[in-house]
Amino acid sequence: MDNITYHRRRWAAIPLDLLLNPNASLEAKALAGLIYAIDPGNHDLLDFTTPLNMTKVTFFTALSELKELGIISFNEADGHYDIDIIP
């Protein structure tokens, strides 16, 4: 039998440093997955609180947490959020 070496790829749709961060909450990680999946621009993100099973308070806490971790920056105007992913 041939000697085959398997290399584990450390890749994910969400940055692994965020996924493996023990200080980041599960809600922030789930919200980051949503933010990475949607097109850039203005979004009414409160529409996503129900599918994510989050309250508005939990949503805003997770959004602020992602901003503090340096994952995103955002501006809010009339309930719509202009989110930029920081590379």
HUDA-V241291 format. One record per residue. OMEGA is omega in whole degrees, -180 to 180 (999 if undefined). Layout:
BEGIN
omega = (OMEGA OMEGA)
END
This chain:
BEGIN
omega = (179 177 -176 177 178 178 179 178 178 -176 176 178 176 -180 -178 178 175 -179 -178 -180 -178 -180 179 -179 177 178 179 179 178 179 177 177 178 -178 178 -177 -177 178 177 178 -179 179 171 -173 179 175 -178 -179 -180 178 178 -180 180 170 179 179 179 179 -178 176 179 178 178 179 178 178 179 179 179 180 -177 164 -178 172 -179 175 178 178 178 -177 173 -173 174 175 -180 -178 999)
END
